[in-house]
Amino acid sequence: MRRTLPILALSLFLFTSGCPGTTQPPPRTGPDRVPALAGFPATALVPASATAVVAVRRLATLSEFLRGAIEPLRILDSRRTADGLDQEFRREWGVSPLELGDLEDAGFDGAGDVVVFASGASPTIALRVGDEARLKKLLAERTKAVTTYLKQHRGHEVTSWSYAPRTRASFLVLRGYFLLHLEELSADQPAPPKGGWGGKLGAPAEAGMAWLDEIMDAGAKGVSGPGWVLERTSGELRDLVAFVDPARLAAAARTLAGKARRADCDKLDTGLAGIARAGAAFKLQKRSLRGQAVLELGDAAQKELRAQLERAAVALPRPLFAKAPVRAEWRVSPSYLATVAGTYSSRECGMPYTWLAEYLSSSRLADLIRRNGGFLSQLGSALSAALFSSDEKGQGTFVFKAALVARCKGAAIDYVRRSLPIASGEKEKIAGREVEKVSPQERTLQERVRVLLADDLLRLTSGEDLMESLLGAAPPVAEDQLLAIRLEPGKVADLRSLLKLLEDQPASPSPWGGYYGRRQAEELDQLANLLSSYAKLELGARLRGALLDLSLEYRLR
């Protein structure tokens, strides 16, 4: 099945569907129908058996957010501008989901909500209809080359068609919402003939309507997952809410994969069951996003993470750390996280593992992890770093003030010395400790660089008085914080100069040398420019009892 994100599902029905059936009144609260999630009336259509739910309060908010969110992507690909994508969407689907005017002209209610949910492994999208006549007109124009099949079910007309050789799609209008449902044959079911789902073997509309029965009967039980998320996240984050039941989703994937599924995939299911449930809530604006995700961990998963934290009491002094416009801290080994990501990204084990594999591949994270695996393994379980200033003064001379402390092995120290253009220098006493003071080669760095390797820690500073602050601080206390990253590029004169220190190094046979070689100059330029397009970018992760709490915030310039 084509793994369709919500926005792609919206695009799909605009391109391939036929005309909807009769509009029904909106859902009402009564003795046979529980109230929908406050602010998200479409959740009344979600059955209690749903394995995943994404609900958006207003279609207009989502469209505006997506338009702003893609703006920085032009740095990576000059063709990926909002206007350029508008043209592509209109050419292919007749409407752009990035333009609210297009959506309303197509018959959708910009003030209405949107919900995407999966029953088992089959997704359904529901959008509020604003003008059914306009919607019918658009769909009639986009369905000229599509053979559709009609079926009456419980008083509603369902339209179906062959979306792909093993995937059927069905849609209708129910209680004022346009519903599009995708369903894939399991691996154990025979494939349809070359001509698709039509003919004597049965049209798509002749398939079972169990999915629709679940939706029509949803009010009898309701869905509790999104409510669980909202109870555990900030009250300001109410534009989008998502929920997933990992174990049930994996069970659905096993059924879909059938007997062809490899036996070792069951081990992944067991590990995934360590997350009882997960969800997220977001506040969406055109040029900013704030979000919080929560994962409820089982006993084994909690124990494993807390063991990582107990071994990772490494931190810069808090007053020093708080002053830095660019700062990062983690208390879980990057190599451990890379191993977990690699274990659960499998193209052979079906959803959700295939999704993770495709994301890592498309985002180039898999390549980054592969190239830097050696370095990540050397850094050990914790790091705390802060960048105070980075500027290029001309003729390749940099003013660069930063501090770093990391738990790592000796090989990582060799890496640092090879990566930075410095030469061995004299030693000096700071706070009773013997610190190596090194001088820049060829005046590349104007600031003094000091290094201390002791206590299984690497301490490195560039700039006066910073090493004194590190050695004079009280020992750090283990915390439940796993990750804290904050970037305010506008407060750094030249973020690109920092990356030049990496770019200009010769290639080496080390696992990380190739990535930072001179041939990566263009990618480093893009990375610096991409980061500089944000006024603020912040990530965090913390343990709160049985909950793993993740946070994300960004604001574009």
NUDRENMAR-842313 format. One line per field, with one value per residue (C-alpha): residue number from 1; residue in three letters; x, y, z. Coordinates in Angstrom, 2 decimals. Example, Ala and Ser with C-alpha at 12.3 -4.5 7.8 and 13.67 -1.06 7.14 Angstrom:
resi: 1,2
resn: ala,ser
u: 12.30,13.67
v: -4.50,-1.06
w: 7.80,7.14
***
This chain:
resi: 1,2,3,4,5,6,7,8,9,10,11,12,13,14,15,16,17,18,19,20,21,22,23,24,25,26,27,28,29,30,31,32,33,34,35,36,37,38,39,40,41,42,43,44,45,46,47,48,49,50,51,52,53,54,55,56,57,58,59,60,61,62,63,64,65,66,67,68,69,70,71,72,73,74,75,76,77,78,79,80,81,82,83,84,85,86,87,88,89,90,91,92,93,94,95,96,97,98,99,100,101,102,103,104,105,106,107,108,109,110,111,112,113,114,115,116,117,118,119,120,121,122,123,124,125,126,127,128,129,130,131,132,133,134,135,136,137,138,139,140,141,142,143,144,145,146,147,148,149,150,151,152,153,154,155,156,157,158,159,160,161,162,163,164,165,166,167,168,169,170,171,172,173,174,175,176,177,178,179,180,181,182,183,184,185,186,187,188,189,190,191,192,193,194,195,196,197,198,199,200,201,202,203,204,205,206,207,208,209,210,211,212,213,214,215,216,217,218,219,220,221,222,223,224,225,226,227,228,229,230,231,232,233,234,235,236,237,238,239,240,241,242,243,244,245,246,247,248,249,250,251,252,253,254,255,256,257,258,259,260,261,262,263,264,265,266,267,268,269,270,271,272,273,274,275,276,277,278,279,280,281,282,283,284,285,286,287,288,289,290,291,292,293,294,295,296,297,298,299,300,301,302,303,304,305,306,307,308,309,310,311,312,313,314,315,316,317,318,319,320,321,322,323,324,325,326,327,328,329,330,331,332,333,334,335,336,337,338,339,340,341,342,343,344,345,346,347,348,349,350,351,352,353,354,355,356,357,358,359,360,361,362,363,364,365,366,367,368,369,370,371,372,373,374,375,376,377,378,379,380,381,382,383,384,385,386,387,388,389,390,391,392,393,394,395,396,397,398,399,400,401,402,403,404,405,406,407,408,409,410,411,412,413,414,415,416,417,418,419,420,421,422,423,424,425,426,427,428,429,430,431,432,433,434,435,436,437,438,439,440,441,442,443,444,445,446,447,448,449,450,451,452,453,454,455,456,457,458,459,460,461,462,463,464,465,466,467,468,469,470,471,472,473,474,475,476,477,478,479,480,481,482,483,484,485,486,487,488,489,490,491,492,493,494,495,496,497,498,499,500,501,502,503,504,505,506,507,508,509,510,511,512,513,514,515,516,517,518,519,520,521,522,523,524,525,526,527,528,529,530,531,532,533,534,535,536,537,538,539,540,541,542,543,544,545,546,547,548,549,550,551,552,553,554,555,556,557
resn: met,arg,arg,thr,leu,pro,ile,leu,ala,leu,ser,leu,phe,leu,phe,thr,ser,gly,cys,pro,gly,thr,thr,gln,pro,pro,pro,arg,thr,gly,pro,asp,arg,val,pro,ala,leu,ala,gly,phe,pro,ala,thr,ala,leu,val,pro,ala,ser,ala,thr,ala,val,val,ala,val,arg,arg,leu,ala,thr,leu,ser,glu,phe,leu,arg,gly,ala,ile,glu,pro,leu,arg,ile,leu,asp,ser,arg,arg,thr,ala,asp,gly,leu,asp,gln,glu,phe,arg,arg,glu,trp,gly,val,ser,pro,leu,glu,leu,gly,asp,leu,glu,asp,ala,gly,phe,asp,gly,ala,gly,asp,val,val,val,phe,ala,ser,gly,ala,ser,pro,thr,ile,ala,leu,arg,val,gly,asp,glu,ala,arg,leu,lys,lys,leu,leu,ala,glu,arg,thr,lys,ala,val,thr,thr,tyr,leu,lys,gln,his,arg,gly,his,glu,val,thr,ser,trp,ser,tyr,ala,pro,arg,thr,arg,ala,ser,phe,leu,val,leu,arg,gly,tyr,phe,leu,leu,his,leu,glu,glu,leu,ser,ala,asp,gln,pro,ala,pro,pro,lys,gly,gly,trp,gly,gly,lys,leu,gly,ala,pro,ala,glu,ala,gly,met,ala,trp,leu,asp,glu,ile,met,asp,ala,gly,ala,lys,gly,val,ser,gly,pro,gly,trp,val,leu,glu,arg,thr,ser,gly,glu,leu,arg,asp,leu,val,ala,phe,val,asp,pro,ala,arg,leu,ala,ala,ala,ala,arg,thr,leu,ala,gly,lys,ala,arg,arg,ala,asp,cys,asp,lys,leu,asp,thr,gly,leu,ala,gly,ile,ala,arg,ala,gly,ala,ala,phe,lys,leu,gln,lys,arg,ser,leu,arg,gly,gln,ala,val,leu,glu,leu,gly,asp,ala,ala,gln,lys,glu,leu,arg,ala,gln,leu,glu,arg,ala,ala,val,ala,leu,pro,arg,pro,leu,phe,ala,lys,ala,pro,val,arg,ala,glu,trp,arg,val,ser,pro,ser,tyr,leu,ala,thr,val,ala,gly,thr,tyr,ser,ser,arg,glu,cys,gly,met,pro,tyr,thr,trp,leu,ala,glu,tyr,leu,ser,ser,ser,arg,leu,ala,asp,leu,ile,arg,arg,asn,gly,gly,phe,leu,ser,gln,leu,gly,ser,ala,leu,ser,ala,ala,leu,phe,ser,ser,asp,glu,lys,gly,gln,gly,thr,phe,val,phe,lys,ala,ala,leu,val,ala,arg,cys,lys,gly,ala,ala,ile,asp,tyr,val,arg,arg,ser,leu,pro,ile,ala,ser,gly,glu,lys,glu,lys,ile,ala,gly,arg,glu,val,glu,lys,val,ser,pro,gln,glu,arg,thr,leu,gln,glu,arg,val,arg,val,leu,leu,ala,asp,asp,leu,leu,arg,leu,thr,ser,gly,glu,asp,leu,met,glu,ser,leu,leu,gly,ala,ala,pro,pro,val,ala,glu,asp,gln,leu,leu,ala,ile,arg,leu,glu,pro,gly,lys,val,ala,asp,leu,arg,ser,leu,leu,lys,leu,leu,glu,asp,gln,pro,ala,ser,pro,ser,pro,trp,gly,gly,tyr,tyr,gly,arg,arg,gln,ala,glu,glu,leu,asp,gln,leu,ala,asn,leu,leu,ser,ser,tyr,ala,lys,leu,glu,leu,gly,ala,arg,leu,arg,gly,ala,leu,leu,asp,leu,ser,leu,glu,tyr,arg,leu,arg
u: 0.00,1.22,1.93,-0.25,0.19,-2.94,-2.16,-1.49,-4.77,-6.53,-4.76,-5.59,-9.36,-9.21,-7.35,-9.10,-12.56,-16.02,-19.18,-20.31,-23.66,-26.29,-25.33,-26.64,-27.10,-24.06,-23.58,-25.65,-25.21,-27.88,-28.42,-27.01,-24.07,-21.30,-20.03,-17.16,-13.85,-14.42,-13.47,-13.13,-16.68,-15.41,-14.02,-17.61,-16.98,-13.94,-14.66,-13.40,-11.27,-9.15,-5.42,-4.39,-6.12,-5.05,-7.59,-7.22,-9.48,-9.70,-8.79,-7.84,-5.27,-3.71,-3.49,-1.90,0.59,1.68,2.26,4.55,6.28,7.55,9.10,12.61,12.65,13.50,17.02,17.38,15.53,14.84,11.76,10.08,8.40,4.77,3.88,5.68,3.89,0.57,1.08,2.00,-1.00,-3.43,-2.04,-2.25,-5.30,-7.13,-6.70,-3.83,-4.11,-1.72,-4.25,-7.40,-9.23,-8.69,-10.05,-13.17,-13.78,-13.56,-16.43,-14.64,-15.41,-12.29,-13.65,-14.47,-12.33,-10.42,-9.78,-7.61,-7.82,-6.93,-9.09,-6.61,-4.11,-6.61,-6.73,-9.81,-9.87,-12.91,-13.26,-16.17,-18.15,-18.99,-20.63,-21.51,-22.37,-18.86,-17.34,-19.33,-18.23,-14.55,-14.77,-16.62,-13.76,-11.10,-12.87,-13.01,-10.34,-11.45,-13.87,-16.02,-18.55,-21.60,-23.23,-26.04,-25.26,-27.55,-29.12,-25.88,-24.28,-20.67,-18.39,-15.34,-12.54,-9.25,-6.57,-3.70,-3.44,-3.87,-5.56,-9.19,-10.59,-14.12,-15.79,-19.11,-20.55,-21.75,-23.23,-21.79,-18.26,-16.52,-14.98,-12.26,-11.19,-8.21,-7.92,-5.19,-5.39,-3.38,-0.45,-2.44,-5.27,-5.03,-4.25,-7.05,-6.81,-4.81,-7.92,-8.36,-11.29,-14.00,-15.41,-16.87,-14.47,-16.22,-15.92,-14.46,-17.94,-18.89,-16.34,-17.40,-18.55,-17.35,-15.20,-18.27,-20.35,-17.67,-17.85,-21.64,-21.81,-18.91,-21.17,-22.14,-18.63,-16.59,-12.79,-10.83,-7.26,-7.18,-8.78,-6.02,-3.47,-5.17,-5.34,-1.54,-0.45,-0.55,-3.97,-2.60,-1.85,-5.26,-4.97,-3.96,-4.08,-2.77,-2.98,-1.62,-1.90,1.45,0.67,-2.69,-1.17,1.57,-1.07,-2.92,0.35,0.88,-2.53,-1.87,1.52,0.08,2.16,4.88,6.02,9.42,9.46,12.03,9.58,7.65,10.57,9.95,6.28,7.27,9.54,6.93,4.45,6.69,4.92,1.37,0.09,1.42,0.12,0.89,-0.78,0.24,-0.45,-0.15,0.57,1.78,5.37,5.61,4.77,4.63,4.08,4.23,4.25,3.73,4.59,3.38,6.21,6.05,8.23,11.02,11.27,11.30,14.05,16.20,15.92,16.49,19.60,20.90,20.20,21.89,25.15,24.97,25.40,27.24,26.37,27.80,27.21,23.56,24.19,26.74,24.51,21.48,23.37,24.25,22.13,23.03,23.12,22.62,22.58,21.78,21.90,21.27,23.99,23.55,24.81,22.08,19.40,20.89,20.76,17.11,16.19,18.03,16.39,12.86,13.28,12.56,11.11,10.34,8.19,5.39,3.87,4.89,8.47,8.34,7.23,10.26,12.60,11.16,11.39,15.00,15.82,13.93,15.25,18.83,19.06,19.97,22.93,23.98,23.87,25.80,28.55,28.94,28.45,32.09,32.09,28.71,29.95,32.96,30.92,29.40,26.23,26.22,27.22,26.60,27.72,27.14,28.05,28.31,29.58,30.71,31.93,34.26,36.55,37.84,40.70,39.61,39.97,37.26,36.15,34.61,33.57,32.17,32.31,31.78,31.90,31.29,31.68,33.74,36.68,40.17,39.57,37.07,39.81,41.94,38.98,38.59,42.26,42.17,38.98,39.98,42.94,44.99,48.53,49.81,50.83,51.88,50.01,48.61,47.08,43.38,41.53,44.33,44.06,46.64,44.95,46.38,46.40,46.67,47.31,45.43,47.24,47.72,45.66,42.45,41.04,41.60,40.48,42.59,41.49,41.88,41.42,41.27,40.85,40.24,37.58,36.38,35.33,36.40,36.32,36.98,36.63,37.39,37.47,38.86,37.56,35.34,37.50,37.62,33.81,33.71,36.20,34.81,31.24,29.63,29.36,26.21,23.27,21.56,18.23,15.30,16.06,17.13,17.57,17.63,18.48,17.89,19.01,18.56,20.62,19.80,21.90,24.98,26.76,27.84,26.64,28.35,31.82,31.34,30.71,33.73,35.93,34.56,34.32,38.00,39.41,40.99,39.28,40.38,39.84,37.85,34.11,33.32,36.00,34.15,31.11,33.09,35.36,35.73,33.23,30.48,30.91,27.67,25.67,27.15,26.20,22.65,22.53,23.77,21.31,18.45,19.14,19.52,15.98,14.67,14.47,14.14,14.31,13.93,13.69,13.38,12.77,12.13,10.88,7.85,7.01,5.82,5.59,8.30,7.54,8.82,8.60,9.15,8.97,10.12,9.59,10.63,12.32
v: 0.00,3.51,4.96,8.03,10.90,12.89,15.61,13.00,11.30,14.61,14.98,11.40,11.75,15.02,13.24,9.88,9.91,10.19,11.90,11.65,10.51,12.37,14.80,13.92,16.20,16.69,14.30,15.02,14.14,11.79,8.58,6.51,8.83,9.96,13.55,14.04,15.32,18.98,21.13,18.13,17.07,14.70,12.40,11.21,9.22,7.42,3.87,2.70,0.10,2.78,2.08,5.65,9.05,12.50,15.31,18.92,21.63,23.77,22.96,26.63,26.46,23.32,24.79,28.02,26.12,23.81,26.77,28.41,25.20,24.40,27.85,26.85,23.87,26.19,26.25,22.53,22.66,25.95,24.43,23.71,27.04,27.44,29.01,26.25,23.54,25.32,24.95,21.27,20.48,22.31,20.63,17.14,17.40,20.55,22.21,23.12,22.05,24.92,27.55,27.98,29.66,26.56,24.28,26.37,26.71,22.91,22.62,22.09,24.03,25.98,26.45,22.73,20.09,17.17,13.70,10.87,7.51,3.87,0.91,-1.91,-0.86,0.82,4.65,6.84,10.62,12.78,16.43,18.74,19.60,23.28,23.22,19.80,21.14,22.56,19.33,17.27,19.57,19.22,15.45,15.04,16.85,14.67,11.32,11.22,8.52,6.55,3.59,3.71,1.30,2.26,0.42,1.24,0.44,1.31,4.12,5.63,5.48,4.28,4.83,2.58,2.19,0.41,2.70,0.21,-3.49,-4.59,-1.50,-0.46,2.93,3.88,7.16,8.72,11.74,10.89,13.33,16.31,14.86,13.54,10.13,8.43,4.92,2.92,-0.81,-3.19,-6.93,-8.99,-10.95,-14.18,-12.99,-13.58,-10.55,-9.26,-9.84,-7.50,-5.54,-4.50,-5.12,-5.18,-8.12,-11.37,-11.51,-8.54,-4.79,-2.93,-1.86,-5.54,-5.93,-6.00,-2.78,-3.63,-0.49,1.66,-0.18,0.63,4.32,4.49,2.74,4.71,6.83,3.79,3.54,6.54,6.78,7.71,7.97,11.67,12.65,10.81,12.90,16.23,15.45,15.06,17.98,21.76,23.37,25.75,22.92,22.29,22.82,19.23,16.09,12.63,9.24,5.79,2.38,0.82,-2.77,-2.85,-1.19,-3.84,-6.58,-5.15,-5.11,-8.81,-9.63,-7.57,-9.17,-12.69,-15.84,-14.24,-12.15,-13.11,-14.79,-12.35,-9.50,-10.76,-9.58,-6.05,-6.36,-7.45,-4.45,-2.08,-3.37,-1.70,1.53,1.19,4.23,7.42,10.75,14.39,17.80,20.92,24.61,25.53,28.97,30.12,30.68,28.73,25.46,24.30,20.66,18.06,14.28,11.71,8.01,5.75,3.28,-0.19,-1.25,-2.69,0.41,2.69,0.69,0.75,4.51,5.30,3.14,5.29,8.45,7.23,6.73,10.13,12.90,15.31,18.99,22.46,24.90,25.98,29.77,29.31,26.95,29.26,32.18,30.36,31.08,27.63,24.80,21.05,18.45,14.78,12.12,9.06,7.70,8.67,5.23,3.67,5.78,4.96,1.25,1.49,3.39,0.84,-2.11,-0.85,0.36,-2.69,-2.80,-6.51,-6.39,-4.11,-1.15,0.74,-0.40,0.30,3.87,4.42,2.96,5.20,8.27,7.63,7.13,10.17,12.48,11.21,10.42,6.82,7.98,10.43,7.69,5.28,7.77,8.98,5.70,5.53,9.01,8.54,5.40,7.30,10.07,7.69,8.35,12.10,15.48,19.11,21.84,25.58,28.00,31.62,33.27,32.32,34.89,35.11,38.13,37.74,35.84,32.60,33.90,32.93,34.19,31.15,30.88,27.59,25.04,21.29,18.45,14.86,11.37,9.61,7.37,8.41,7.88,10.74,13.08,12.11,12.91,16.39,17.17,16.02,17.94,21.32,23.14,23.35,22.40,21.10,23.82,24.34,23.30,25.52,25.15,25.99,25.30,22.97,20.87,20.60,21.74,21.55,24.95,24.80,27.48,27.74,26.80,29.59,31.99,30.19,30.60,33.78,32.27,30.01,26.39,24.41,20.66,18.50,14.75,13.39,11.59,9.83,13.25,15.45,19.13,21.55,25.32,28.06,31.48,33.01,32.05,29.26,26.40,28.13,28.08,24.38,23.33,25.65,24.38,21.93,18.32,17.81,15.88,13.16,14.40,12.91,15.12,13.03,15.75,19.56,21.43,25.14,27.19,30.93,31.46,35.17,35.72,34.21,36.51,33.78,30.24,29.21,29.89,27.12,24.59,25.80,24.40,20.99,21.52,22.33,19.16,16.53,13.19,10.41,6.64,7.08,6.27,9.98,11.53,11.14,13.04,16.09,16.08,19.04,17.48,18.18,21.98,22.47,20.40,22.32,25.58,24.34,23.20,26.55,28.46,26.17,26.64,30.38,30.58,29.85,32.49,29.66,25.87,23.86,20.13,18.39,14.99,14.17,11.26,11.97,8.79,6.29,9.02,9.98,13.64,15.14,18.79,20.68,24.37,26.43,29.94,31.12,34.48
w: 0.00,-0.70,2.72,2.58,5.03,5.80,3.28,0.61,1.42,0.86,-2.45,-3.44,-3.38,-5.30,-8.07,-8.27,-6.71,-8.23,-6.98,-3.35,-2.07,-0.09,2.65,6.13,9.17,11.42,14.35,17.45,21.08,22.40,24.33,21.45,20.69,23.04,22.60,20.19,21.54,22.41,19.42,17.11,16.10,13.38,16.09,16.58,13.39,14.83,16.05,19.44,17.64,15.91,16.10,15.21,15.07,13.84,14.40,13.20,14.62,11.45,7.87,7.36,10.18,8.73,5.23,6.45,8.63,5.82,3.52,6.05,7.11,3.62,3.16,4.40,2.02,-0.87,0.58,-0.13,-3.45,-5.21,-6.86,-3.51,-2.97,-1.94,-5.30,-7.18,-5.22,-5.78,-9.51,-9.21,-7.01,-9.29,-12.37,-10.86,-8.59,-9.58,-6.18,-3.88,-0.22,0.58,-0.52,1.57,-1.32,-3.46,-0.75,-0.19,-3.93,-4.08,-1.61,1.70,4.86,5.83,9.35,9.66,11.28,9.73,11.13,9.80,11.52,10.98,11.82,11.83,9.17,6.83,6.89,6.53,6.14,6.97,5.89,6.59,3.42,2.96,-0.48,-1.85,-5.31,-5.71,-4.44,-6.94,-9.75,-8.90,-8.47,-11.74,-13.49,-11.83,-12.37,-16.18,-16.47,-13.40,-13.46,-10.33,-8.78,-6.73,-3.84,-1.42,2.22,5.12,3.15,1.86,-1.58,-1.49,-4.47,-4.91,-7.40,-7.93,-6.55,-7.03,-7.97,-4.35,-2.92,-3.12,-2.20,-1.20,-0.35,0.61,2.39,5.89,8.42,6.57,6.16,3.08,3.94,1.92,2.96,1.65,2.14,1.08,0.48,2.95,1.59,1.99,-0.25,-4.02,-6.15,-8.38,-12.14,-14.37,-15.19,-11.58,-9.27,-11.92,-13.87,-12.60,-9.64,-8.10,-8.08,-5.11,-4.01,-3.65,-0.88,2.76,4.39,7.90,7.95,7.28,9.87,12.45,11.54,11.52,14.89,16.41,18.64,20.71,22.21,21.08,20.97,24.10,22.78,21.76,25.06,26.92,25.00,25.71,29.42,29.50,27.33,27.62,27.27,24.62,22.20,20.68,16.91,16.19,18.32,17.39,19.10,18.29,19.96,18.93,19.92,18.10,15.05,14.97,15.33,12.34,10.39,11.19,9.78,6.66,6.08,6.45,6.50,4.38,7.33,8.73,12.13,13.57,13.02,16.05,18.22,17.03,17.98,21.49,21.86,20.47,23.02,25.61,24.58,25.87,23.97,22.45,21.23,20.50,20.53,18.57,18.22,14.53,13.12,9.72,10.84,14.06,15.77,19.37,20.18,22.91,22.55,25.29,25.30,28.10,28.74,30.20,33.13,30.97,28.77,31.81,33.47,30.35,29.90,33.56,33.53,30.69,32.67,35.84,33.94,32.25,34.84,32.51,32.18,31.68,34.56,34.33,34.29,31.51,29.52,29.74,28.14,24.91,21.81,20.50,23.01,23.07,25.77,25.85,28.52,26.35,24.11,20.43,19.44,21.61,19.90,16.50,17.35,18.41,15.23,13.08,14.85,14.34,10.75,8.61,5.11,5.49,8.63,7.45,9.26,11.33,10.79,7.05,7.78,10.02,7.42,4.71,6.94,7.87,4.20,2.88,5.61,5.10,8.82,8.02,5.94,8.66,11.31,9.08,8.27,11.84,13.66,14.77,16.22,17.92,19.63,21.01,22.58,25.10,27.02,27.56,26.15,27.00,24.60,24.16,21.38,22.52,19.34,15.86,13.38,10.39,10.50,6.97,5.31,6.96,10.53,13.02,16.41,17.99,21.66,22.89,25.67,25.65,28.13,27.08,28.46,25.82,25.01,24.05,20.34,20.39,21.63,18.65,16.42,17.93,17.47,13.86,13.13,14.56,12.93,16.11,17.10,20.44,22.86,26.43,29.55,32.29,35.74,36.07,39.31,40.34,37.16,34.38,31.18,27.68,25.99,22.23,19.62,16.32,13.15,10.63,12.79,11.77,15.30,17.26,20.54,22.74,22.79,26.00,26.42,29.51,29.40,32.89,34.91,31.71,30.42,27.56,28.49,25.65,25.50,23.01,24.65,27.82,31.29,30.00,31.27,34.66,34.73,33.87,36.53,39.19,38.91,41.32,40.10,37.98,39.37,37.34,35.96,34.09,31.07,28.10,25.48,25.34,22.14,21.57,18.57,18.11,14.93,14.78,17.91,16.23,13.78,11.37,11.91,8.67,10.12,12.66,9.90,7.94,10.68,9.73,6.00,5.36,6.83,4.55,4.14,6.48,6.70,9.93,10.00,10.19,8.02,4.71,5.88,6.95,3.94,1.60,-0.80,1.73,1.50,-0.41,2.05,4.98,3.27,2.91,6.53,7.81,5.64,6.64,10.35,9.87,8.46,11.97,14.68,17.20,17.13,20.33,21.09,24.42,26.01,29.65,31.76,33.99,35.84,33.23,30.55,28.09,27.38,24.12,23.10,19.86,19.08,16.13,14.83,11.40,10.88
***
